[in-house]
Amino acid sequence: MTGGQHDDTADEPWQLVKAAQEGDTEAFGVLYDKYVDMVFRYVLFRVGGDRAFAEDVTSETFLRALRSIGSVSYMGRDVGAWFVTIARNIVFDHVKSSRYRLEVTTAELQ
């Protein structure tokens, strides 16, 4: 394999993003297949092994990614970093809202 072929492989996910931006739903499916396990493992670790919740967050991650595919552009990193950032934000929002609910419940008990 030459260096040029390797570079093409590294750029392939961004080519899939571009295709998805142009309406190619199959391209987004390829991105999903390529990154779903990585995102799931990341989320599962972050949520302490709650598989059902990790599956929900993973689904929401790709739903949000699909909704915002038109606004993402090449960041000089792997596309997976974008998916993980979305997943991290969903987990953070959930933790923040759970903490808020816990504080409200605790306050009501006093």
Protein Blocks (a to p, Z undefined) as FASTA:
>chain_A
ZZklmmmmmmmmmmmmmmmmnopaklmmmmmmmmmmmmmmmmmmmnnopaklmmmmmmmm
mmmmmmmmmmpccehiafklmmmmmmmmmmmmmmmmmmmmmmmmmmmmZZ
